[in-house]
Amino acid sequence: MASPNKDLGPCGAYWNGVHIGPTLGGIKFKDDLNSEDIFEDGHGKTPVDSVSVGRITSCEVPMTRSSWAQLKAMIPGSTGGSSNLEVYNSVGLDFFALAKALVLKPLVNNVASVTESQWLTIYRADPVAAVEFAYDNSTQRGVKVLFKVYPDDTSGNVGKTWRMGPVV
């Protein structure tokens, strides 16, 4: 049986319904359930149970060949026009308030899949760009964007972080 999220191949990333743009190096989705071990003296250092303490979910999108508009959307605290980008020191910025849905759609014949059962939807994600440009003869420049994921607070999705496939 085929995997619902496709076994191999790139995907397109759509934040707040808008295609983020071309990527290079692969988009990486990560979800880790964190737990803390429970101990009892009588069992020494051997845990007798574990308790879930939350999950850390993120998605890394390595952008390349980006437009000014795409860069402004992904770099918090940035402004500019159609031919420039200015970045300000952002202190006290509320990331949760800026978080929007991020949808990963597998590419089929170099076109984003229209089959919702193949999509991975993150309910609330906010981009945090790590800009590092290498100016040399062999390194293609790009911007690595790490989307921080928060539990949703909207009706019908409260507490959810992500899903695969369509809404049921």
C-alpha positions in Angstrom: 0.0 0.0 0.0 1.3 3.4 -0.9 2.1 5.9 1.8 -0.5 8.8 1.9 2.2 11.4 2.1 4.1 9.9 -0.9 7.3 8.0 -0.2 9.7 10.3 -2.1 9.9 13.7 -3.7 9.8 17.4 -3.1 6.8 19.5 -2.0 5.6 23.0 -2.2 5.0 25.1 0.9 2.0 27.4 1.2 1.8 29.8 4.1 -1.5 31.6 4.7 -2.6 30.3 1.3 0.4 31.8 -0.6 3.2 29.7 -2.3 6.4 30.5 -0.4 8.5 30.1 -3.6 11.2 27.7 -4.8 13.2 25.7 -2.3 16.6 24.0 -2.4 17.7 21.2 -0.1 14.4 19.8 0.9 11.6 20.9 3.2 11.9 19.1 6.6 8.9 18.6 8.9 9.6 17.5 12.5 7.2 16.5 15.3 8.7 15.4 18.7 6.5 14.3 21.6 8.4 15.2 24.8 8.1 13.2 28.0 9.6 13.1 31.5 10.4 9.9 33.3 8.8 9.0 36.6 11.0 7.2 39.2 10.5 5.3 42.5 13.3 4.7 45.1 12.6 1.0 45.0 13.5 0.8 41.2 16.6 3.0 41.4 17.4 4.8 38.1 15.0 2.7 36.1 11.9 4.7 35.1 8.5 3.2 36.2 6.5 5.4 33.9 6.7 8.5 31.6 4.4 11.5 31.3 3.9 13.5 28.2 5.0 17.2 28.7 4.1 18.5 25.2 5.3 18.3 21.7 7.7 20.4 19.7 6.7 20.7 16.0 8.6 22.7 13.4 9.1 22.9 9.6 12.3 24.0 7.9 11.9 25.6 4.5 15.1 26.4 2.6 14.1 29.2 0.3 16.0 30.1 -2.8 15.6 32.6 -5.7 13.1 34.5 -3.6 11.3 37.7 -4.6 11.3 40.8 -2.4 7.7 40.1 -1.5 8.5 36.5 -0.5 11.4 37.6 1.7 9.4 40.3 3.4 6.7 37.7 4.2 9.2 35.3 5.8 11.5 37.8 7.7 9.6 39.3 10.7 10.4 42.9 11.2 11.1 43.6 7.5 9.7 46.2 5.2 10.5 47.5 1.7 9.2 48.2 -1.7 9.3 46.4 -5.0 13.1 46.6 -5.2 14.5 46.5 -1.7 14.3 44.9 1.7 14.9 46.6 5.1 15.1 44.6 8.3 14.6 46.2 11.7 15.6 44.9 15.1 12.4 43.3 16.4 12.0 43.2 20.2 8.8 42.1 21.8 7.3 40.8 18.6 4.4 38.4 19.4 4.9 35.4 17.0 1.7 33.6 17.9 -0.4 36.6 16.8 1.3 36.4 13.3 1.0 32.6 13.0 -1.0 31.3 10.0 -1.7 27.9 8.4 1.3 26.2 6.6 0.4 23.5 4.0 2.9 21.1 2.4 1.7 19.8 -0.9 3.7 17.0 -2.7 4.9 17.9 -6.2 3.5 15.6 -8.9 5.1 16.2 -12.3 6.5 19.4 -10.9 3.0 20.7 -9.9 1.6 20.9 -6.4 -0.8 18.1 -5.7 -4.5 19.0 -5.7 -5.3 15.8 -3.7 -5.9 17.0 -0.2 -5.4 13.5 1.2 -1.7 14.0 0.3 -1.3 17.3 2.1 0.2 18.0 5.5 -1.5 20.9 7.2 0.0 22.8 10.1 -2.7 24.9 11.8 -0.6 27.7 13.2 3.0 28.3 12.1 5.1 31.5 12.1 8.3 31.9 10.1 11.6 32.7 11.7 14.2 33.3 9.0 17.9 32.5 9.5 19.6 34.6 6.8 23.1 33.5 6.0 24.5 34.4 2.5 27.7 32.9 1.2 29.3 35.1 -1.4 31.6 32.7 -3.2 31.9 30.9 -6.5 30.0 27.7 -5.7 27.3 28.2 -3.0 23.8 29.1 -4.1 22.4 31.6 -1.7 19.2 31.1 0.1 17.2 31.8 3.3 16.5 29.0 5.8 13.1 29.6 7.3 12.1 27.7 10.4 8.4 27.7 11.0 7.6 27.5 14.7 4.4 25.7 15.4 1.8 26.5 18.0 -1.4 24.8 19.2 -4.4 26.2 17.4 -6.9 28.3 19.2 -9.7 28.4 16.6 -13.1 26.8 16.9 -12.9 23.1 16.0 -9.2 22.9 16.1 -8.4 24.0 19.7 -5.1 22.3 20.8 -4.4 20.7 17.5 -1.0 21.3 15.8 -1.1 19.5 12.5 -2.9 16.9 10.4 -2.3 14.7 7.3 -5.1 14.5 4.7 -8.5 16.3 4.5 -10.6 17.6 7.3 -13.1 14.9 8.3 
